[in-house]
Amino acid sequence: MGQEIPPGIKSQIAKFQRLQEELQYVLTMKQQWQAQLYEIENALAELEKVPQDRPVYKIVGSIMVSKDRESIIKELNEKKELIESQLETLKKQEDMLRKQVEDLDKKLRARLGGSNIAG
């Protein structure tokens, strides 16, 4: 017969799994924000190459409209700042969750006799 897992350990294992899911969610969100940041940085780099006298266009919904270069640069820089702020918050969450996962993994391994819970 298999050995029954005590309820205290079961709840810690469930918490461990929830923490891992939260961490995965944070990592996914971070990756999505990083992709947006990359797009904005590329757009800003391209705008730097465009001569001042050349028209610049922006896609709004399903149409393309002409806009002045400086307002587009300002808008992109604002979005960039927002994304960088969001990434900083996600990084802090990631660090906190990683520490919680590591700490709980150590506790569970100690209680279960050394097998690695994280896999």
TIVO-2410 file (N, C-alpha, C; in nm, 3 decimals):
# residues 119
REC num residu      c1      c2      c3 atome chaine
REC   1      M   0.084  -0.119   0.000     N      A
REC   1      M   0.000   0.000   0.000    CA      A
REC   1      M   0.088   0.125   0.000     C      A
REC   2      G   0.038   0.231  -0.067     N      A
REC   2      G   0.110   0.358  -0.071    CA      A
REC   2      G   0.097   0.431   0.062     C      A
REC   3      Q   0.193   0.515   0.085     N      A
REC   3      Q   0.195   0.592   0.209    CA      A
REC   3      Q   0.104   0.714   0.193     C      A
REC   4      E   0.016   0.739   0.291     N      A
REC   4      E  -0.075   0.855   0.288    CA      A
REC   4      E   0.002   0.982   0.318     C      A
REC   5      I  -0.023   1.086   0.239     N      A
REC   5      I   0.043   1.216   0.260    CA      A
REC   5      I  -0.036   1.292   0.365     C      A
REC   6      P   0.032   1.340   0.469     N      A
REC   6      P  -0.038   1.417   0.574    CA      A
REC   6      P  -0.104   1.543   0.516     C      A
REC   7      P  -0.219   1.584   0.574     N      A
REC   7      P  -0.292   1.702   0.524    CA      A
REC   7      P  -0.207   1.830   0.520     C      A
REC   8      G  -0.120   1.849   0.617     N      A
REC   8      G  -0.034   1.968   0.618    CA      A
REC   8      G   0.056   1.974   0.496     C      A
REC   9      I   0.110   1.860   0.460     N      A
REC   9      I   0.198   1.854   0.343    CA      A
REC   9      I   0.116   1.870   0.215     C      A
REC  10      K  -0.005   1.811   0.213     N      A
REC  10      K  -0.092   1.827   0.096    CA      A
REC  10      K  -0.121   1.974   0.070     C      A
REC  11      S  -0.151   2.049   0.177     N      A
REC  11      S  -0.182   2.191   0.158    CA      A
REC  11      S  -0.059   2.268   0.112     C      A
REC  12      Q   0.060   2.229   0.162     N      A
REC  12      Q   0.183   2.296   0.118    CA      A
REC  12      Q   0.212   2.265  -0.029     C      A
REC  13      I   0.185   2.142  -0.069     N      A
REC  13      I   0.205   2.105  -0.210    CA      A
REC  13      I   0.108   2.185  -0.298     C      A
REC  14      A  -0.016   2.199  -0.253     N      A
REC  14      A  -0.115   2.278  -0.330    CA      A
REC  14      A  -0.069   2.424  -0.339     C      A
REC  15      K  -0.017   2.478  -0.229     N      A
REC  15      K   0.033   2.615  -0.229    CA      A
REC  15      K   0.151   2.628  -0.324     C      A
REC  16      F   0.239   2.528  -0.322     N      A
REC  16      F   0.355   2.526  -0.410    CA      A
REC  16      F   0.311   2.530  -0.556     C      A
REC  17      Q   0.211   2.451  -0.589     N      A
REC  17      Q   0.161   2.448  -0.726    CA      A
REC  17      Q   0.097   2.582  -0.766     C      A
REC  18      R   0.024   2.643  -0.673     N      A
REC  18      R  -0.036   2.775  -0.701    CA      A
REC  18      R   0.074   2.879  -0.725     C      A
REC  19      L   0.178   2.875  -0.643     N      A
REC  19      L   0.289   2.969  -0.660    CA      A
REC  19      L   0.356   2.950  -0.796     C      A
REC  20      Q   0.374   2.825  -0.836     N      A
REC  20      Q   0.435   2.799  -0.967    CA      A
REC  20      Q   0.346   2.851  -1.080     C      A
REC  21      E   0.215   2.835  -1.066     N      A
REC  21      E   0.122   2.886  -1.168    CA      A
REC  21      E   0.127   3.038  -1.173     C      A
REC  22      E   0.130   3.103  -1.057     N      A
REC  22      E   0.141   3.249  -1.051    CA      A
REC  22      E   0.271   3.295  -1.118     C      A
REC  23      L   0.379   3.225  -1.088     N      A
REC  23      L   0.508   3.260  -1.147    CA      A
REC  23      L   0.502   3.246  -1.298     C      A
REC  24      Q   0.441   3.140  -1.347     N      A
REC  24      Q   0.430   3.120  -1.491    CA      A
REC  24      Q   0.347   3.232  -1.555     C      A
REC  25      Y   0.240   3.273  -1.488     N      A
REC  25      Y   0.156   3.382  -1.537    CA      A
REC  25      Y   0.237   3.512  -1.545     C      A
REC  26      V   0.313   3.541  -1.440     N      A
REC  26      V   0.395   3.663  -1.437    CA      A
REC  26      V   0.498   3.660  -1.549     C      A
REC  27      L   0.560   3.545  -1.571     N      A
REC  27      L   0.660   3.532  -1.678    CA      A
REC  27      L   0.597   3.552  -1.815     C      A
REC  28      T   0.476   3.501  -1.833     N      A
REC  28      T   0.406   3.520  -1.960    CA      A
REC  28      T   0.373   3.666  -1.983     C      A
REC  29      M   0.322   3.733  -1.879     N      A
REC  29      M   0.291   3.875  -1.889    CA      A
REC  29      M   0.418   3.956  -1.918     C      A
REC  30      K   0.525   3.921  -1.851     N      A
REC  30      K   0.653   3.991  -1.871    CA      A
REC  30      K   0.699   3.977  -2.016     C      A
REC  31      Q   0.685   3.858  -2.069     N      A
REC  31      Q   0.726   3.833  -2.207    CA      A
REC  31      Q   0.641   3.916  -2.305     C      A
REC  32      Q   0.511   3.927  -2.279     N      A
REC  32      Q   0.424   4.006  -2.365    CA      A
REC  32      Q   0.461   4.155  -2.360     C      A
REC  33      W   0.488   4.206  -2.239     N      A
REC  33      W   0.528   4.346  -2.226    CA      A
REC  33      W   0.664   4.370  -2.293     C      A
REC  34      Q   0.755   4.273  -2.282     N      A
REC  34      Q   0.886   4.288  -2.346    CA      A
REC  34      Q   0.873   4.294  -2.498     C      A
REC  35      A   0.780   4.216  -2.552     N      A
REC  35      A   0.757   4.218  -2.697    CA      A
REC  35      A   0.704   4.356  -2.740     C      A
REC  36      Q   0.614   4.413  -2.661     N      A
REC  36      Q   0.562   4.547  -2.692    CA      A
REC  36      Q   0.673   4.652  -2.682     C      A
REC  37      L   0.757   4.639  -2.581     N      A
REC  37      L   0.868   4.732  -2.564    CA      A
REC  37      L   0.962   4.725  -2.684     C      A
REC  38      Y   0.990   4.604  -2.730     N      A
REC  38      Y   1.076   4.583  -2.847    CA      A
REC  38      Y   1.017   4.654  -2.970     C      A
REC  39      E   0.885   4.639  -2.989     N      A
REC  39      E   0.818   4.703  -3.103    CA      A
REC  39      E   0.831   4.855  -3.095     C      A
REC  40      I   0.810   4.910  -2.976     N      A
REC  40      I   0.817   5.055  -2.959    CA      A
REC  40      I   0.959   5.104  -2.982     C      A
REC  41      E   1.057   5.033  -2.929     N      A
REC  41      E   1.197   5.074  -2.948    CA      A
REC  41      E   1.234   5.071  -3.096     C      A
REC  42      N   1.186   4.969  -3.166     N      A
REC  42      N   1.211   4.962  -3.311    CA      A
REC  42      N   1.144   5.077  -3.385     C      A
REC  43      A   1.022   5.110  -3.348     N      A
REC  43      A   0.951   5.221  -3.411    CA      A
REC  43      A   1.024   5.353  -3.386     C      A
REC  44      L   1.069   5.374  -3.263     N      A
REC  44      L   1.144   5.496  -3.231    CA      A
REC  44      L   1.275   5.504  -3.310     C      A
REC  45      A   1.342   5.391  -3.324     N      A
REC  45      A   1.467   5.388  -3.400    CA      A
REC  45      A   1.441   5.421  -3.547     C      A
REC  46      E   1.333   5.370  -3.602     N      A
REC  46      E   1.299   5.399  -3.741    CA      A
REC  46      E   1.262   5.546  -3.758     C      A
REC  47      L   1.190   5.601  -3.662     N      A
REC  47      L   1.152   5.743  -3.671    CA      A
REC  47      L   1.274   5.834  -3.669     C      A
REC  48      E   1.379   5.791  -3.599     N      A
REC  48      E   1.502   5.870  -3.596    CA      A
REC  48      E   1.567   5.878  -3.734     C      A
REC  49      K   1.544   5.777  -3.816     N      A
REC  49      K   1.604   5.772  -3.950    CA      A
REC  49      K   1.526   5.856  -4.051     C      A
REC  50      V   1.400   5.885  -4.020     N      A
REC  50      V   1.313   5.958  -4.113    CA      A
REC  50      V   1.347   6.106  -4.110     C      A
REC  51      P   1.369   6.165  -4.226     N      A
REC  51      P   1.396   6.310  -4.230    CA      A
REC  51      P   1.278   6.390  -4.174     C      A
REC  52      Q   1.309   6.505  -4.115     N      A
REC  52      Q   1.207   6.590  -4.052    CA      A
REC  52      Q   1.094   6.629  -4.147     C      A
REC  53      D   1.128   6.651  -4.274     N      A
REC  53      D   1.029   6.701  -4.370    CA      A
REC  53      D   0.942   6.590  -4.431     C      A
REC  54      R   0.970   6.467  -4.399     N      A
REC  54      R   0.894   6.357  -4.456    CA      A
REC  54      R   0.769   6.328  -4.373     C      A
REC  55      P   0.655   6.299  -4.437     N      A
REC  55      P   0.533   6.269  -4.361    CA      A
REC  55      P   0.545   6.136  -4.286     C      A
REC  56      V   0.480   6.130  -4.171     N      A
REC  56      V   0.481   6.009  -4.089    CA      A
REC  56      V   0.336   5.966  -4.070     C      A
REC  57      Y   0.313   5.836  -4.070     N      A
REC  57      Y   0.177   5.783  -4.060    CA      A
REC  57      Y   0.166   5.691  -3.939     C      A
REC  58      K   0.043   5.684  -3.889     N      A
REC  58      K   0.015   5.599  -3.774    CA      A
REC  58      K  -0.109   5.517  -3.807     C      A
REC  59      I  -0.107   5.391  -3.770     N      A
REC  59      I  -0.224   5.307  -3.792    CA      A
REC  59      I  -0.316   5.323  -3.671     C      A
REC  60      V  -0.441   5.361  -3.700     N      A
REC  60      V  -0.542   5.377  -3.596    CA      A
REC  60      V  -0.659   5.288  -3.636     C      A
REC  61      G  -0.679   5.182  -3.560     N      A
REC  61      G  -0.784   5.087  -3.598    CA      A
REC  61      G  -0.750   5.023  -3.730     C      A
REC  62      S  -0.838   5.042  -3.828     N      A
REC  62      S  -0.813   4.982  -3.960    CA      A
REC  62      S  -0.774   5.085  -4.065     C      A
REC  63      I  -0.737   5.207  -4.020     N      A
REC  63      I  -0.694   5.309  -4.116    CA      A
REC  63      I  -0.556   5.363  -4.079     C      A
REC  64      M  -0.495   5.427  -4.177     N      A
REC  64      M  -0.364   5.489  -4.156    CA      A
REC  64      M  -0.384   5.640  -4.169     C      A
REC  65      V  -0.337   5.714  -4.067     N      A
REC  65      V  -0.353   5.859  -4.069    CA      A
REC  65      V  -0.217   5.927  -4.060     C      A
REC  66      S  -0.210   6.044  -4.120     N      A
REC  66      S  -0.088   6.124  -4.114    CA      A
REC  66      S  -0.086   6.196  -3.981     C      A
REC  67      K   0.030   6.197  -3.915     N      A
REC  67      K   0.047   6.266  -3.788    CA      A
REC  67      K   0.183   6.331  -3.787     C      A
REC  68      D   0.197   6.437  -3.706     N      A
REC  68      D   0.329   6.498  -3.701    CA      A
REC  68      D   0.425   6.407  -3.624     C      A
REC  69      R   0.546   6.407  -3.671     N      A
REC  69      R   0.651   6.318  -3.620    CA      A
REC  69      R   0.671   6.332  -3.469     C      A
REC  70      E   0.674   6.454  -3.420     N      A
REC  70      E   0.703   6.476  -3.278    CA      A
REC  70      E   0.593   6.422  -3.187     C      A
REC  71      S   0.467   6.432  -3.229     N      A
REC  71      S   0.359   6.379  -3.144    CA      A
REC  71      S   0.364   6.227  -3.139     C      A
REC  72      I   0.404   6.166  -3.249     N      A
REC  72      I   0.417   6.020  -3.250    CA      A
REC  72      I   0.534   5.978  -3.160     C      A
REC  73      I   0.644   6.050  -3.169     N      A
REC  73      I   0.760   6.019  -3.083    CA      A
REC  73      I   0.723   6.036  -2.936     C      A
REC  74      K   0.651   6.142  -2.905     N      A
REC  74      K   0.608   6.167  -2.767    CA      A
REC  74      K   0.518   6.055  -2.718     C      A
REC  75      E   0.422   6.016  -2.801     N      A
REC  75      E   0.329   5.909  -2.765    CA      A
REC  75      E   0.403   5.776  -2.743     C      A
REC  76      L   0.497   5.746  -2.832     N      A
REC  76      L   0.573   5.622  -2.818    CA      A
REC  76      L   0.660   5.623  -2.692     C      A
REC  77      N   0.720   5.737  -2.661     N      A
REC  77      N   0.802   5.747  -2.540    CA      A
REC  77      N   0.718   5.732  -2.413     C      A
REC  78      E   0.596   5.785  -2.416     N      A
REC  78      E   0.506   5.768  -2.302    CA      A
REC  78      E   0.469   5.621  -2.284     C      A
REC  79      K   0.437   5.555  -2.395     N      A
REC  79      K   0.405   5.412  -2.389    CA      A
REC  79      K   0.525   5.333  -2.339     C      A
REC  80      K   0.643   5.371  -2.386     N      A
REC  80      K   0.766   5.303  -2.345    CA      A
REC  80      K   0.787   5.315  -2.194     C      A
REC  81      E   0.766   5.434  -2.139     N      A
REC  81      E   0.781   5.455  -1.995    CA      A
REC  81      E   0.681   5.370  -1.917     C      A
REC  82      L   0.557   5.366  -1.965     N      A
REC  82      L   0.454   5.286  -1.900    CA      A
REC  82      L   0.493   5.137  -1.899     C      A
REC  83      I   0.539   5.090  -2.012     N      A
REC  83      I   0.578   4.949  -2.024    CA      A
REC  83      I   0.698   4.918  -1.936     C      A
REC  84      E   0.796   5.008  -1.933     N      A
REC  84      E   0.913   4.985  -1.848    CA      A
REC  84      E   0.873   4.981  -1.701     C      A
REC  85      S   0.778   5.063  -1.663     N      A
REC  85      S   0.727   5.062  -1.526    CA      A
REC  85      S   0.657   4.929  -1.496     C      A
REC  86      Q   0.576   4.884  -1.590     N      A
REC  86      Q   0.506   4.757  -1.574    CA      A
REC  86      Q   0.606   4.641  -1.565     C      A
REC  87      L   0.709   4.646  -1.648     N      A
REC  87      L   0.812   4.541  -1.645    CA      A
REC  87      L   0.886   4.539  -1.512     C      A
REC  88      E   0.911   4.657  -1.457     N      A
REC  88      E   0.978   4.664  -1.327    CA      A
REC  88      E   0.891   4.600  -1.217     C      A
REC  89      T   0.762   4.628  -1.222     N      A
REC  89      T   0.669   4.568  -1.126    CA      A
REC  89      T   0.666   4.416  -1.142     C      A
REC  90      L   0.659   4.371  -1.266     N      A
REC  90      L   0.657   4.226  -1.291    CA      A
REC  90      L   0.786   4.159  -1.247     C      A
REC  91      K   0.899   4.227  -1.264     N      A
REC  91      K   1.028   4.172  -1.221    CA      A
REC  91      K   1.028   4.153  -1.069     C      A
REC  92      K   0.974   4.252  -0.997     N      A
REC  92      K   0.967   4.240  -0.851    CA      A
REC  92      K   0.877   4.123  -0.811     C      A
REC  93      Q   0.763   4.110  -0.879     N      A
REC  93      Q   0.673   3.997  -0.852    CA      A
REC  93      Q   0.742   3.865  -0.882     C      A
REC  94      E   0.812   3.861  -0.994     N      A
REC  94      E   0.884   3.739  -1.032    CA      A
REC  94      E   0.986   3.701  -0.925     C      A
REC  95      D   1.065   3.798  -0.881     N      A
REC  95      D   1.167   3.770  -0.779    CA      A
REC  95      D   1.103   3.719  -0.650     C      A
REC  96      M   0.994   3.783  -0.608     N      A
REC  96      M   0.925   3.743  -0.486    CA      A
REC  96      M   0.869   3.600  -0.499     C      A
REC  97      L   0.806   3.572  -0.612     N      A
REC  97      L   0.748   3.439  -0.633    CA      A
REC  97      L   0.857   3.331  -0.642     C      A
REC  98      R   0.966   3.362  -0.710     N      A
REC  98      R   1.077   3.266  -0.719    CA      A
REC  98      R   1.130   3.231  -0.579     C      A
REC  99      K   1.144   3.333  -0.495     N      A
REC  99      K   1.193   3.310  -0.360    CA      A
REC  99      K   1.094   3.224  -0.282     C      A
REC 100      Q   0.966   3.254  -0.294     N      A
REC 100      Q   0.864   3.175  -0.224    CA      A
REC 100      Q   0.865   3.031  -0.272     C      A
REC 101      V   0.877   3.011  -0.404     N      A
REC 101      V   0.881   2.875  -0.459    CA      A
REC 101      V   1.004   2.800  -0.407     C      A
REC 102      E   1.120   2.866  -0.408     N      A
REC 102      E   1.243   2.802  -0.360    CA      A
REC 102      E   1.232   2.766  -0.212     C      A
REC 103      D   1.182   2.861  -0.132     N      A
REC 103      D   1.169   2.836   0.013    CA      A
REC 103      D   1.074   2.720   0.040     C      A
REC 104      L   0.959   2.719  -0.026     N      A
REC 104      L   0.862   2.612  -0.005    CA      A
REC 104      L   0.916   2.479  -0.057     C      A
REC 105      D   0.988   2.482  -0.167     N      A
REC 105      D   1.050   2.361  -0.220    CA      A
REC 105      D   1.147   2.301  -0.118     C      A
REC 106      K   1.228   2.385  -0.055     N      A
REC 106      K   1.323   2.337   0.047    CA      A
REC 106      K   1.250   2.276   0.165     C      A
REC 107      K   1.144   2.344   0.211     N      A
REC 107      K   1.067   2.292   0.325    CA      A
REC 107      K   1.004   2.157   0.292     C      A
REC 108      L   0.945   2.149   0.174     N      A
REC 108      L   0.879   2.025   0.135    CA      A
REC 108      L   0.980   1.911   0.116     C      A
REC 109      R   1.094   1.943   0.056     N      A
REC 109      R   1.196   1.838   0.039    CA      A
REC 109      R   1.243   1.788   0.174     C      A
REC 110      A   1.259   1.879   0.268     N      A
REC 110      A   1.303   1.838   0.401    CA      A
REC 110      A   1.199   1.749   0.468     C      A
REC 111      R   1.072   1.783   0.451     N      A
REC 111      R   0.964   1.703   0.514    CA      A
REC 111      R   0.941   1.572   0.441     C      A
REC 112      L   0.968   1.569   0.313     N      A
REC 112      L   0.943   1.447   0.234    CA      A
REC 112      L   1.067   1.361   0.216     C      A
REC 113      G   1.177   1.402   0.274     N      A
REC 113      G   1.295   1.318   0.271    CA      A
REC 113      G   1.389   1.343   0.155     C      A
REC 114      G   1.387   1.465   0.099     N      A
REC 114      G   1.493   1.501   0.003    CA      A
REC 114      G   1.456   1.497  -0.143     C      A
REC 115      S   1.338   1.445  -0.183     N      A
REC 115      S   1.307   1.446  -0.326    CA      A
REC 115      S   1.273   1.589  -0.369     C      A
REC 116      N   1.307   1.624  -0.492     N      A
REC 116      N   1.289   1.759  -0.542    CA      A
REC 116      N   1.146   1.777  -0.591     C      A
REC 117      I   1.071   1.868  -0.529     N      A
REC 117      I   0.931   1.892  -0.564    CA      A
REC 117      I   0.921   1.964  -0.698     C      A
REC 118      A   1.011   2.057  -0.723     N      A
REC 118      A   1.004   2.140  -0.843    CA      A
REC 118      A   1.025   2.060  -0.970     C      A
REC 119      G   1.080   1.946  -0.961     N      A
REC 119      G   1.098   1.862  -1.079    CA      A
REC 119      G   1.228   1.876  -1.139     C      A
***
